[in-house]
Amino acid sequence: MTEKVAICLVGPKKGGKSSLLASLTDCVAQSAFGYSPRLRPSLQAISQAEFAAEPADLKRADLFSIDEGDYERLKHDFAEGGVATDTLNTYEYYFRLSVNGEAPPEVVTRGPWLLEVVDSAGEIAVPPDGGAVAILNDVKAKLARQLLESEALVIVLPLVRLEDSAWTGALSRLIDRMALTKGRKLKRVVVVFSQYERLFTRLGPSAFTYACDPAIALHVLRKSLRAAPWLDRLRALEQPGGGVSVRYTVCSAYGFTKRFQNPNMDPHQPGERRFRRAGIEGHRAYSEYWRPFLTAEPILYAALGLDSAFTFSHAQLDARTEEKSAFSILA
């Protein structure tokens, strides 16, 4: 049976929401996630009409209409320069998710899933404290409605010093409002720290080896979350009666270069750009060396409730384990 799931992306401006979303389908297609390769998920962008229609009402033309849709434009903008979505509104993107391999029976018997993913401007849900940005009341009401109707909330944060960030107060207030609001449909919350590749820029071809170790990702999350004033608020959501599962993960939309394994940030290009071969244009120029990393994790967990090697619970964050000497490279 087809199941529809609404997912809201929130986070500060330039935190990585749009980049995560733009690299999402490529991450699934390249199996660049922490789920078992035997799971064999597939994720395709679809039109809003296909999301809203009943299966019997779908038109054959809809199979091709998405080629020029909003999601393709988002992917193109990301490939050109990776700029944040410059808007004071929300954008809605639609996907069809299928699981084609081995999965727990409770997952296999459901699906396929039709996903609505809402990408909200950072100034709306998580504005900087003291920032004066004029937001239309109807836009605020629209996002509030989308948050209330969403089964999952994905909070995308840059991997920075949280104690120095101006938006932590706004994020705390948002979590409080979600916890206290009656009538919400929220079942899952995923906190994802983006720009994971920046931790490994000096490791050259060893970067991907370290990044692929879930124990290192867990260490990074523990260290980052020490200064998170909203962590206890998320714990409260998971208490008996809260009815919400919370997970933490990392991701990298820029990812790592194929074959060379180093972080995919080209020092010879202005700004932040992925490696590409000179003189080659189009999709091949964007994808030849590019492998996104774990950007599928938060969306797949939000939709399926299925853990991967890189989705961590509060129990895992709290567990005391012996840390490897390799962690010193991240100090």
WOCORSUL-V734301 format. One record per backbone hydrogen bond with DSSP energy under -1.0 kcal/mol. CO is the residue of the C=O (numbers start at 1). NH is the residue of the N-H. E is the energy in kcal/mol with one decimal. If there is no record, write none. Layout:
# WOCORSUL-V734301
co = {CO,CO}
nh = {NH,NH}
e = {E,E}
This chain:
# WOCORSUL-V734301
co = {3,5,6,6,7,8,9,10,12,16,17,18,19,23,24,25,26,27,28,32,34,36,38,39,40,42,44,47,48,49,54,59,60,61,64,65,66,69,70,71,72,73,74,75,76,77,77,85,89,91,93,94,95,96,97,98,104,104,105,107,112,113,114,115,116,117,118,119,121,121,122,128,136,137,138,139,140,141,142,143,144,145,148,151,151,152,153,154,155,157,158,161,162,166,167,168,169,170,171,172,173,174,175,176,177,187,188,189,190,191,192,193,195,196,197,200,203,204,206,207,208,210,213,214,215,216,217,218,219,220,221,225,228,230,231,232,233,236,237,239,245,247,248,249,251,252,255,256,257,258,261,262,263,266,273,277,282,283,284,289,291,293,296,297,298,299,300,301,308,312,313,314,315,324,325,326,327}
nh = {114,116,151,152,118,154,120,156,15,20,21,22,23,27,28,29,30,32,31,294,309,39,102,101,100,98,96,51,52,53,57,62,63,64,67,68,69,73,74,75,76,77,78,79,80,81,82,87,121,119,117,46,115,44,113,42,107,108,109,110,3,97,5,95,7,93,9,91,124,125,126,131,140,141,142,143,144,145,146,147,148,149,185,187,188,8,190,10,192,194,160,164,165,129,171,172,173,174,175,176,177,178,179,180,181,245,153,247,155,249,157,251,198,199,200,203,206,207,210,211,212,213,217,218,219,220,221,222,223,224,225,228,231,234,235,236,237,239,244,242,189,191,312,193,196,293,264,291,261,260,208,257,265,269,266,280,286,287,288,258,256,252,300,301,302,303,304,305,311,248,317,318,319,327,328,329,330}
e = {-2.9,-2.5,-1.6,-1.6,-2.9,-3.2,-1.5,-2.9,-1.6,-2.3,-2.2,-2.7,-1.7,-2.2,-1.9,-2.4,-2.3,-2.4,-1.2,-2.8,-1.4,-2.1,-2.8,-1.8,-2.1,-2.4,-2.7,-1.9,-2.3,-1.9,-2.1,-1.3,-1.6,-1.6,-1.4,-1.0,-2.2,-1.6,-2.2,-2.4,-2.1,-2.5,-2.2,-2.3,-1.9,-1.5,-1.1,-1.3,-1.4,-3.1,-3.2,-2.6,-3.0,-2.1,-2.8,-2.4,-1.8,-2.2,-2.3,-1.0,-2.3,-3.2,-2.5,-2.2,-3.2,-2.4,-3.3,-2.5,-1.7,-1.1,-1.2,-2.2,-2.0,-2.5,-1.9,-2.4,-2.4,-2.2,-2.2,-2.6,-2.1,-1.8,-1.5,-3.2,-1.8,-2.2,-2.6,-2.5,-2.9,-2.8,-2.1,-1.4,-1.5,-3.3,-2.1,-2.2,-2.1,-2.1,-2.3,-2.2,-2.4,-2.3,-2.1,-2.0,-1.5,-2.7,-2.3,-2.4,-2.9,-2.4,-2.6,-2.1,-1.3,-1.5,-1.9,-1.8,-2.1,-1.9,-1.9,-2.6,-1.9,-1.7,-1.7,-2.5,-1.9,-2.4,-2.2,-2.5,-2.3,-2.4,-2.7,-1.6,-1.3,-1.6,-2.0,-1.9,-1.1,-1.1,-1.1,-3.0,-2.6,-2.8,-2.8,-2.3,-2.3,-2.7,-2.5,-1.1,-2.3,-1.9,-1.2,-2.7,-2.0,-1.3,-3.0,-1.4,-1.2,-2.1,-2.0,-1.9,-2.2,-2.7,-2.8,-2.5,-2.0,-2.1,-2.8,-2.5,-1.1,-2.0,-2.0,-2.2,-1.2,-1.6,-1.8,-1.8,-2.0}
